[in-house]
Amino acid sequence: MSVAVQHQEQREIVFTLIRILLSWPKDNPHRLTLSMSPDAAFHDKQAAAEADKLKEKVEALSEEEKKQIYEKGLELLDLQSKPQDTSCLPALKVSDIEPRILFTELEMAYTAEDVPVQYCAQPTNGIVYFRAISSLNTLPEELRPYVPLFCRVITKMGCGAFNYREQALEIDLKTGGLSVSPHINVDDSHLDMYEQGVIFSSLCLDRNLPDMMHLWTEIFNKPHFEDEEHFKVLVKMTAQELSNGIPDSGHNYALIRASRTLNLAGELQEMFHGMEQVKLMKRIAEMADIKSVLRKLPRIKKYLLNSDNLRCAVNATPQQMPVVTRAVENFVLGIARSKKERKAVRPRIIEKPSDSKSASSEAGSQITRKLITDPTFQPCQMKTHFLLPFPVNYVGACVRTVPFTTPEYASLRLLARLMTAKFLHTEIREKGGAYGGGAHISHNGIFNFYSYRDPNSMNTVAAFEKAAEWAKSGMFTQQDIDEAKLAVFASVDAPIAPSDKGMNNFLYGISDEMKQRHREHLFSVSRESLIDAANKFLIAGKSTRGLAILGPENPETAKDPSWVIR
């Protein structure tokens, strides 16, 4: 037998073995199927086990040991109720704080398509930061709940010549990431006016700017909505992420729900970021046929991904600005523009210019924000309890107060810090056993009380009321006020990265001039203004408020008809 024939036979044997090995896992009839199902009585068994263990521990104690534990409990309660002496600690003084802030120079311009652009030259170390906001004013009401889902999938479905895998690779190679998210901003001077839109954000190295803007152009013009199987995967991932996020952010969900009826934007906040969005995504993930949802995405794209209601912002080095300007101009020229003006779905739109003046040759040009309002809106009170299989609660209580630009907002901001440090922390965490709790005021003028992983929800609600009474009675010292001011200014004066300079003006319409006025309001807050703010807004019955709890069944909310049980 020749050598060639031997080699041929050997090759055939090898190929035969390979085919057998490759086909073996496919044809292997052996399987291991593991099924897991939840125990409906798990929490009852857990509670019973804890009760038995506690009973066993108590029965093992002697009368003397029980007495010692009781006395130590009283001693702890007395210690928790005493104010701590902090005079021995080194501290800054309010007089050490700079009275004025450094203003950021911004340049406002318009593209050939009349799209406003904010340019901010900063030492960004060779990185270009691009943002754009597209208005939702023309979007039909029936498509509105699906905007968060649209934002989550629009950069993951493929675009232009890229399938979703190629798109993901191109994003990773050429950019620091592309993100899309809903944008809701309550006006700085009116609680019942707000801007609604979607924000597009990305960053890249200077040399990759053309590739990044090309990706955005393809996403705006030619997004893919054909791959139903991949869309199903994205939907299930989104629903799972939202569900898993509740235990970590339950207090935020409670606050969003509690503020739902307090201002005009509250309903949209709940729809986009609250429990309603979690519920919607869970329902979509469980649908057998998802085509009806997939068909909504091209419709949303038609209203959203165009230059009609777009505005942009760029942060880059001064040397790169000419190149950036051309890239943004080409991007705007390259995306679609609707053929006809569409009617807004809200009753009324008001155009409000930014307070920040241009530093360019077109001095006085301003970015205009289109705000939604409804003169018929009336805030109202609502209390909601979401029954969830948790052993602890997440509590949120919200009070409608005043807008950002008013002096009273500064008083409430300091009051929130004061109440958290000097009253709520002790009552909610040290005495109540919650993992955390406190108060803060949002930019939208909603004063928020909250608790996190709280075993005593109704006691916490009572503590919120006691905190208002405590503030009204002025049970705090000048040192307490100064400490609160230092804590607030630590937040106000936190360093701002070059990438975020000017973003308060672009995103929220808060200019440096407005921030300076707010700073002056903070300096001028006195003991009397704090007491007056507490009495005017936080005492029960004087302001519209909302309340929400996420947690297990509660006999008190169950028998109270003022609570909505979900």
C-alpha positions as CSV (number, residue, x, y, z in Angstrom):
1,M,0.0,0.0,0.0
2,S,1.4,3.4,-1.0
3,V,2.1,6.1,1.5
4,A,-0.5,8.4,-0.2
5,V,-3.3,5.8,0.2
6,Q,-2.3,5.3,3.9
7,H,-2.5,9.1,4.5
8,Q,-5.9,9.2,2.7
9,E,-7.3,6.4,4.9
10,Q,-5.9,8.1,8.0
11,R,-7.6,11.3,7.0
12,E,-10.9,9.5,6.5
13,I,-10.7,7.9,9.9
14,V,-9.9,11.3,11.5
15,F,-12.8,13.0,9.7
16,T,-15.2,10.1,10.8
17,L,-14.2,10.5,14.4
18,I,-14.7,14.3,14.2
19,R,-18.2,13.8,12.7
20,I,-19.0,11.3,15.5
21,L,-17.8,13.7,18.2
22,L,-19.7,16.6,16.7
23,S,-22.9,14.7,16.4
24,W,-22.7,13.0,19.8
25,P,-23.9,16.0,21.9
26,K,-26.7,16.6,19.4
27,D,-28.0,13.0,19.4
28,N,-27.3,12.4,23.1
29,P,-30.7,11.4,24.6
30,H,-29.6,11.9,28.2
31,R,-31.0,15.0,29.9
32,L,-31.1,16.5,33.3
33,T,-34.1,18.7,33.9
34,L,-34.1,20.9,37.0
35,S,-37.4,22.6,38.0
36,M,-37.6,25.3,40.7
37,S,-40.9,26.7,42.1
38,P,-41.3,29.3,44.8
39,D,-42.7,28.3,48.2
40,A,-45.9,30.3,48.7
41,A,-45.6,30.0,52.5
42,F,-41.9,31.0,52.6
43,H,-42.4,34.3,54.4
44,D,-44.8,32.8,56.9
45,K,-42.3,30.0,57.6
46,Q,-39.5,32.5,58.0
47,A,-41.5,34.7,60.4
48,A,-42.5,31.6,62.4
49,A,-38.9,30.4,62.6
50,E,-37.8,33.9,63.8
51,A,-40.5,33.9,66.4
52,D,-39.5,30.4,67.6
53,K,-35.9,31.4,67.8
54,L,-36.7,34.6,69.7
55,K,-39.0,32.6,72.1
56,E,-36.2,30.1,72.7
57,K,-33.7,32.9,73.5
58,V,-36.1,34.7,75.8
59,E,-36.9,31.5,77.7
60,A,-33.2,30.8,78.2
61,L,-32.8,34.2,80.0
62,S,-32.9,34.4,83.8
63,E,-35.0,37.2,85.5
64,E,-31.8,39.1,86.3
65,E,-30.7,39.0,82.6
66,K,-34.1,40.2,81.5
67,K,-33.9,43.1,83.9
68,Q,-30.4,44.0,82.6
69,I,-31.6,43.9,79.0
70,Y,-34.5,46.1,79.9
71,E,-32.4,48.6,81.7
72,K,-29.8,48.7,78.9
73,G,-32.7,49.4,76.5
74,L,-33.8,52.4,78.6
75,E,-30.2,53.6,78.8
76,L,-29.9,53.4,75.0
77,L,-33.1,55.2,74.4
78,D,-32.0,58.0,76.8
79,L,-28.6,58.2,75.0
80,Q,-30.3,58.4,71.6
81,S,-32.5,61.2,72.8
82,K,-29.7,63.4,74.0
83,P,-28.0,65.9,71.6
84,Q,-24.4,65.0,70.8
85,D,-21.7,67.5,71.8
86,T,-19.8,68.3,68.6
87,S,-18.1,71.5,69.8
88,C,-14.8,69.6,70.2
89,L,-14.6,68.8,66.5
90,P,-12.8,71.1,64.0
91,A,-15.1,72.6,61.5
92,L,-15.3,75.2,58.8
93,K,-17.3,78.4,59.3
94,V,-19.9,79.8,57.0
95,S,-17.7,82.9,56.6
96,D,-15.1,80.7,55.0
97,I,-17.4,80.0,52.0
98,E,-16.8,82.0,48.8
99,P,-19.6,84.4,48.3
100,R,-19.5,84.2,44.4
101,I,-19.1,81.4,41.9
102,L,-17.0,81.4,38.8
103,F,-19.2,81.7,35.7
104,T,-18.8,79.3,32.8
105,E,-18.5,80.9,29.4
106,L,-21.0,79.5,26.9
107,E,-21.4,80.2,23.3
108,M,-24.9,79.9,21.8
109,A,-25.3,79.4,18.0
110,Y,-27.8,78.1,15.4
111,T,-27.2,75.7,12.6
112,A,-28.4,76.3,9.0
113,E,-31.5,74.3,10.0
114,D,-32.2,76.6,13.0
115,V,-31.2,74.0,15.5
116,P,-29.8,75.7,18.6
117,V,-26.4,74.5,19.8
118,Q,-24.5,75.3,23.1
119,Y,-20.7,75.2,22.8
120,C,-18.6,75.0,25.9
121,A,-14.8,75.1,25.5
122,Q,-13.2,73.1,28.3
123,P,-10.0,71.3,29.0
124,T,-11.5,67.9,28.2
125,N,-8.1,66.2,27.5
126,G,-8.9,65.3,23.9
127,I,-12.4,64.0,24.4
128,V,-15.6,65.4,22.8
129,Y,-18.8,65.2,24.7
130,F,-22.0,65.5,22.7
131,R,-25.6,65.8,24.0
132,A,-28.9,66.4,22.2
133,I,-32.5,66.8,23.4
134,S,-35.5,66.0,21.2
135,S,-38.9,67.2,22.3
136,L,-41.8,64.9,22.9
137,N,-44.4,67.6,22.5
138,T,-45.8,66.1,19.2
139,L,-45.9,62.5,20.3
140,P,-49.4,61.0,20.5
141,E,-50.6,60.0,23.9
142,E,-50.9,56.2,23.1
143,L,-47.2,56.0,22.3
144,R,-46.0,57.9,25.4
145,P,-45.7,54.9,27.8
146,Y,-43.4,53.2,25.4
147,V,-40.8,56.0,25.3
148,P,-38.5,54.4,28.0
149,L,-38.5,51.1,26.1
150,F,-37.7,53.0,22.9
151,C,-34.8,54.7,24.6
152,R,-33.4,51.4,25.9
153,V,-33.4,49.6,22.6
154,I,-32.7,52.3,20.0
155,T,-28.9,51.9,20.2
156,K,-29.0,48.1,20.5
157,M,-31.1,47.0,17.5
158,G,-28.7,47.9,14.7
159,C,-28.8,50.8,12.2
160,G,-27.9,51.5,8.6
161,A,-25.4,48.9,7.3
162,F,-24.8,47.6,10.8
163,N,-26.6,44.7,12.4
164,Y,-26.9,44.8,16.2
165,R,-23.7,43.0,16.8
166,E,-21.7,45.2,14.4
167,Q,-23.4,48.3,15.9
168,A,-22.3,47.3,19.4
169,L,-18.8,46.6,18.2
170,E,-18.6,50.0,16.4
171,I,-19.9,51.8,19.5
172,D,-17.3,50.1,21.6
173,L,-14.4,50.8,19.2
174,K,-15.2,54.4,18.3
175,T,-17.0,55.9,21.4
176,G,-17.2,55.8,25.1
177,G,-20.8,54.7,24.8
178,L,-24.1,56.0,23.4
179,S,-27.0,56.5,25.8
180,V,-30.6,57.5,25.3
181,S,-33.0,58.3,28.1
182,P,-36.3,60.3,28.8
183,H,-35.9,63.9,30.0
184,I,-38.4,65.6,32.2
185,N,-37.6,69.0,33.6
186,V,-40.0,71.1,35.7
187,D,-39.5,74.8,35.2
188,D,-37.3,76.7,37.6
189,S,-39.9,79.4,38.3
190,H,-43.3,77.6,37.9
191,L,-44.2,74.2,39.3
192,D,-46.8,73.4,36.7
193,M,-44.7,74.1,33.6
194,Y,-42.3,71.5,32.3
195,E,-40.2,70.3,29.4
196,Q,-40.5,66.8,28.0
197,G,-38.1,65.1,25.7
198,V,-35.4,62.5,25.2
199,I,-31.7,63.1,25.7
200,F,-29.0,61.6,23.6
201,S,-25.5,61.5,25.1
202,S,-22.1,60.2,23.9
203,L,-18.4,60.9,24.1
204,C,-15.4,60.0,22.0
205,L,-11.7,60.9,21.3
206,D,-11.2,63.8,19.0
207,R,-10.1,61.6,16.1
208,N,-13.3,59.5,16.3
209,L,-15.7,62.4,16.1
210,P,-16.7,61.7,12.5
211,D,-17.4,58.0,13.3
212,M,-19.5,58.9,16.4
213,M,-21.6,61.5,14.6
214,H,-22.0,59.0,11.7
215,L,-23.4,56.5,14.2
216,W,-25.9,59.0,15.5
217,T,-26.9,59.9,11.9
218,E,-27.6,56.2,11.1
219,I,-29.5,55.8,14.3
220,F,-31.7,58.8,13.6
221,N,-32.2,57.9,9.9
222,K,-32.1,54.1,9.6
223,P,-32.7,52.3,12.9
224,H,-33.5,48.6,12.6
225,F,-36.8,47.3,14.0
226,E,-37.0,44.0,12.2
227,D,-35.3,41.5,14.5
228,E,-38.2,40.3,16.7
229,E,-36.2,37.7,18.6
230,H,-33.5,40.1,19.6
231,F,-36.2,42.6,20.6
232,K,-37.7,40.0,22.9
233,V,-34.4,39.4,24.6
234,L,-33.9,43.2,25.2
235,V,-37.5,43.4,26.6
236,K,-36.9,40.6,29.0
237,M,-33.6,42.0,30.1
238,T,-35.2,45.4,30.7
239,A,-38.1,44.0,32.6
240,Q,-35.7,41.9,34.8
241,E,-33.5,44.9,35.5
242,L,-36.4,47.0,36.6
243,S,-37.8,44.3,38.8
244,N,-34.4,43.7,40.4
245,G,-33.9,47.4,41.0
246,I,-36.9,47.8,43.3
247,P,-35.1,46.4,46.4
248,D,-32.2,48.8,45.8
249,S,-34.2,51.9,44.9
250,G,-37.6,51.3,46.5
251,H,-37.6,54.7,48.3
252,N,-37.2,56.4,44.9
253,Y,-40.2,54.5,43.5
254,A,-42.2,55.5,46.6
255,L,-41.2,59.2,46.1
256,I,-42.1,59.2,42.4
257,R,-45.5,57.7,43.2
258,A,-46.1,60.0,46.2
259,S,-45.5,63.1,44.0
260,R,-47.6,61.8,41.1
261,T,-50.5,64.2,41.7
262,L,-48.6,67.2,43.1
263,N,-47.5,68.9,39.8
264,L,-48.3,68.6,36.1
265,A,-45.1,66.6,35.3
266,G,-45.8,64.0,38.1
267,E,-48.0,61.8,36.0
268,L,-45.3,61.6,33.3
269,Q,-42.6,60.9,35.9
270,E,-44.6,57.9,37.1
271,M,-45.2,56.7,33.6
272,F,-41.5,56.9,32.6
273,H,-39.7,56.1,35.9
274,G,-42.2,54.8,38.4
275,M,-44.0,51.5,39.3
276,E,-46.3,52.0,36.2
277,Q,-43.2,51.5,34.0
278,V,-42.2,48.4,35.9
279,K,-45.7,47.0,35.6
280,L,-45.8,47.8,31.8
281,M,-42.5,46.2,31.1
282,K,-43.5,43.1,33.1
283,R,-46.6,42.8,31.0
284,I,-44.8,43.2,27.7
285,A,-42.2,40.6,28.7
286,E,-44.9,38.1,29.4
287,M,-46.6,38.6,26.0
288,A,-46.6,35.6,23.7
289,D,-46.7,37.8,20.6
290,I,-44.7,41.0,20.8
291,K,-45.2,42.3,17.3
292,S,-47.8,44.9,18.4
293,V,-45.2,46.5,20.6
294,L,-42.4,46.3,18.1
295,R,-44.6,48.1,15.5
296,K,-44.9,51.1,17.9
297,L,-41.1,51.8,17.7
298,P,-41.1,53.1,14.0
299,R,-44.0,55.3,14.9
300,I,-42.1,56.8,17.9
301,K,-39.1,57.2,15.7
302,K,-41.1,59.3,13.2
303,Y,-42.0,61.9,15.8
304,L,-38.7,61.8,17.8
305,L,-35.7,61.2,15.6
306,N,-35.8,64.4,13.5
307,S,-34.4,67.9,13.7
308,D,-37.7,69.7,14.2
309,N,-37.5,70.1,18.0
310,L,-33.9,69.3,18.6
311,R,-31.2,71.2,20.5
312,C,-27.6,70.2,21.0
313,A,-24.7,70.8,23.3
314,V,-20.9,70.1,22.9
315,N,-18.1,70.2,25.4
316,A,-14.6,70.0,23.9
317,T,-11.2,71.7,23.9
318,P,-11.0,75.2,22.3
319,Q,-8.7,73.9,19.6
320,Q,-11.3,71.3,18.5
321,M,-14.3,73.6,18.4
322,P,-14.1,74.5,14.7
323,V,-14.1,70.8,13.8
324,V,-16.9,70.0,16.3
325,T,-19.0,72.9,14.8
326,R,-18.7,71.4,11.3
327,A,-19.5,67.9,12.6
328,V,-22.6,69.0,14.4
329,E,-23.7,71.1,11.4
330,N,-23.3,68.0,9.1
331,F,-25.2,65.8,11.6
332,V,-28.2,68.2,11.7
333,L,-28.2,68.5,7.9
334,G,-28.0,64.7,7.6
335,I,-31.0,63.8,9.7
336,A,-34.6,63.9,8.7
337,R,-37.0,66.8,9.1
338,S,-40.7,66.3,9.3
339,K,-42.7,67.5,6.3
340,K,-45.4,69.2,8.2
341,E,-46.0,70.8,11.5
342,R,-47.8,68.5,14.0
343,K,-50.1,69.6,16.7
344,A,-48.9,69.3,20.3
345,V,-50.8,66.7,22.4
346,R,-50.8,68.9,25.5
347,P,-53.2,71.9,26.0
348,R,-50.6,74.6,25.8
349,I,-46.9,75.1,24.9
350,I,-44.9,78.1,26.1
351,E,-41.5,79.0,24.7
352,K,-39.1,80.2,27.4
353,P,-35.6,81.4,26.6
354,S,-32.6,80.5,28.7
355,D,-31.3,83.0,31.2
356,S,-27.8,82.6,30.0
357,K,-26.4,85.2,27.4
358,S,-24.3,84.2,24.5
359,A,-20.5,85.0,24.5
360,S,-20.4,84.9,20.7
361,S,-20.7,87.7,18.2
362,E,-24.5,87.1,18.2
363,A,-24.7,88.5,21.7
364,G,-28.1,87.9,23.3
365,S,-29.0,84.8,21.3
366,Q,-30.6,82.2,23.6
367,I,-31.6,78.6,23.6
368,T,-35.4,78.4,23.8
369,R,-37.1,75.6,25.7
370,K,-40.7,74.7,24.8
371,L,-42.6,74.2,28.1
372,I,-45.9,72.3,28.6
373,T,-48.6,73.8,30.8
374,D,-52.2,73.2,31.5
375,P,-54.2,76.0,33.3
376,T,-56.9,73.4,34.4
377,F,-54.5,71.3,36.4
378,Q,-55.2,71.1,40.1
379,P,-52.8,69.2,42.5
380,C,-54.4,66.7,44.9
381,Q,-53.5,64.3,47.7
382,M,-53.1,60.6,47.1
383,K,-51.9,57.7,49.4
384,T,-50.8,54.4,47.8
385,H,-49.6,51.2,49.2
386,F,-47.9,48.7,46.8
387,L,-48.1,45.2,48.3
388,L,-44.7,43.6,47.6
389,P,-43.1,40.4,49.0
390,F,-40.6,42.2,51.1
391,P,-40.0,41.9,54.8
392,V,-39.3,45.6,55.0
393,N,-40.9,48.8,53.7
394,Y,-39.9,51.8,51.5
395,V,-41.7,54.9,52.5
396,G,-42.0,58.2,50.6
397,A,-44.0,61.3,51.6
398,C,-44.0,64.4,49.3
399,V,-45.1,68.0,49.9
400,R,-45.7,70.6,47.1
401,T,-43.7,73.7,47.9
402,V,-42.1,76.4,45.8
403,P,-39.9,76.7,42.6
404,F,-36.1,76.8,42.6
405,T,-35.8,80.6,42.0
406,T,-37.6,81.6,45.2
407,P,-35.9,82.5,48.5
408,E,-38.1,80.0,50.3
409,Y,-36.6,77.2,48.2
410,A,-33.3,77.9,49.8
411,S,-34.9,77.8,53.3
412,L,-36.5,74.5,52.6
413,R,-33.2,73.1,51.2
414,L,-31.4,73.9,54.4
415,L,-34.4,72.8,56.5
416,A,-34.3,69.3,54.8
417,R,-30.6,69.0,55.8
418,L,-31.3,70.2,59.3
419,M,-34.2,67.8,59.9
420,T,-32.3,64.9,58.5
421,A,-29.2,65.4,60.7
422,K,-30.9,66.5,63.9
423,F,-34.2,64.7,64.0
424,L,-35.1,62.2,61.3
425,H,-31.9,60.1,61.5
426,T,-32.4,59.5,65.2
427,E,-36.1,58.8,64.9
428,I,-36.1,56.6,61.7
429,R,-32.8,54.8,61.9
430,E,-31.5,54.8,65.4
431,K,-34.9,54.3,67.1
432,G,-37.0,52.9,64.3
433,G,-34.5,50.4,62.9
434,A,-34.7,51.5,59.3
435,Y,-31.6,51.2,57.1
436,G,-31.8,54.9,56.3
437,G,-34.1,57.9,56.0
438,G,-34.2,61.6,55.7
439,A,-35.5,64.6,53.8
440,H,-34.5,66.5,50.7
441,I,-36.1,69.0,48.2
442,S,-36.1,68.2,44.5
443,H,-35.4,70.8,41.8
444,N,-39.1,70.5,40.9
445,G,-40.2,72.1,44.2
446,I,-41.3,68.8,45.9
447,F,-40.1,68.4,49.5
448,N,-39.4,64.7,50.0
449,F,-39.4,62.6,53.2
450,Y,-38.2,59.0,52.8
451,S,-37.1,55.8,54.6
452,Y,-35.2,52.9,53.2
453,R,-35.6,49.2,54.3
454,D,-37.9,50.2,57.1
455,P,-39.5,47.7,59.5
456,N,-41.9,50.3,61.0
457,S,-43.6,52.2,58.1
458,M,-46.4,53.8,60.1
459,N,-44.1,54.9,62.9
460,T,-42.0,56.5,60.2
461,V,-45.0,58.4,58.7
462,A,-45.6,59.7,62.2
463,A,-42.0,60.7,62.5
464,F,-42.3,62.8,59.3
465,E,-45.1,64.8,61.0
466,K,-43.1,65.1,64.2
467,A,-40.2,66.4,62.2
468,A,-42.3,69.3,60.8
469,E,-43.5,70.1,64.3
470,W,-39.9,70.0,65.6
471,A,-38.8,72.4,62.9
472,K,-41.8,74.7,63.5
473,S,-41.0,74.9,67.2
474,G,-37.4,76.0,66.4
475,M,-35.7,73.3,68.4
476,F,-32.3,73.9,66.8
477,T,-29.4,76.1,67.6
478,Q,-27.4,78.6,65.4
479,Q,-24.6,76.0,65.3
480,D,-27.1,73.5,63.8
481,I,-28.0,76.0,61.1
482,D,-24.4,76.7,60.3
483,E,-23.7,73.0,60.1
484,A,-26.6,72.6,57.7
485,K,-25.4,75.5,55.5
486,L,-21.9,73.9,55.4
487,A,-23.4,70.6,54.3
488,V,-25.5,72.2,51.6
489,F,-22.7,74.3,50.3
490,A,-20.5,71.1,50.1
491,S,-23.1,69.9,47.6
492,V,-23.5,73.2,45.8
493,D,-19.7,73.7,45.5
494,A,-18.9,70.1,44.6
495,P,-16.3,70.0,41.7
496,I,-17.9,69.9,38.2
497,A,-16.0,67.9,35.6
498,P,-15.2,69.7,32.3
499,S,-17.6,67.3,30.6
500,D,-20.5,68.7,32.7
501,K,-19.8,72.4,32.6
502,G,-22.8,74.3,31.3
503,M,-25.1,71.2,31.6
504,N,-27.3,72.8,34.2
505,N,-28.1,75.5,31.7
506,F,-28.6,73.1,28.8
507,L,-30.6,70.4,30.6
508,Y,-32.6,72.4,33.2
509,G,-32.4,76.1,32.1
510,I,-30.5,77.0,35.3
511,S,-27.9,79.6,34.4
512,D,-24.9,80.7,36.4
513,E,-26.8,83.9,37.2
514,M,-29.6,81.9,38.7
515,K,-27.2,79.7,40.7
516,Q,-25.6,82.8,42.1
517,R,-28.9,84.2,43.2
518,H,-29.7,80.8,44.8
519,R,-26.3,81.0,46.6
520,E,-27.2,84.4,48.0
521,H,-30.6,83.1,49.2
522,L,-28.8,80.3,51.0
523,F,-26.4,82.7,52.8
524,S,-29.4,84.9,53.9
525,V,-31.4,82.0,55.5
526,S,-32.0,82.7,59.1
527,R,-33.6,80.9,62.1
528,E,-36.9,82.9,61.5
529,S,-37.0,82.0,57.8
530,L,-36.6,78.3,58.6
531,I,-39.4,78.3,61.2
532,D,-41.6,80.2,58.8
533,A,-40.9,77.8,55.9
534,A,-41.7,74.8,58.2
535,N,-44.9,76.4,59.3
536,K,-46.0,77.5,55.9
537,F,-45.3,74.3,53.9
538,L,-44.6,71.3,56.1
539,I,-47.3,71.4,58.8
540,A,-50.0,68.9,57.9
541,G,-53.0,70.5,56.1
542,K,-51.2,73.6,54.9
543,S,-49.9,72.1,51.6
544,T,-50.9,69.5,49.1
545,R,-49.0,66.2,49.9
546,G,-48.8,62.6,48.8
547,L,-47.7,59.4,50.5
548,A,-46.6,56.0,49.2
549,I,-45.4,52.7,50.7
550,L,-43.8,49.7,49.0
551,G,-43.8,46.7,51.3
552,P,-45.7,43.9,52.9
553,E,-49.4,43.9,54.0
554,N,-50.2,46.5,56.7
555,P,-53.4,46.2,58.7
556,E,-53.5,50.0,59.2
557,T,-53.5,50.9,55.5
558,A,-55.8,48.0,54.8
559,K,-58.6,49.3,57.0
560,D,-58.1,53.0,56.1
561,P,-60.2,53.9,53.0
562,S,-58.0,56.9,52.2
563,W,-55.3,54.4,51.0
564,V,-55.2,52.9,47.5
565,I,-53.9,49.4,47.8
566,R,-52.1,48.1,44.7
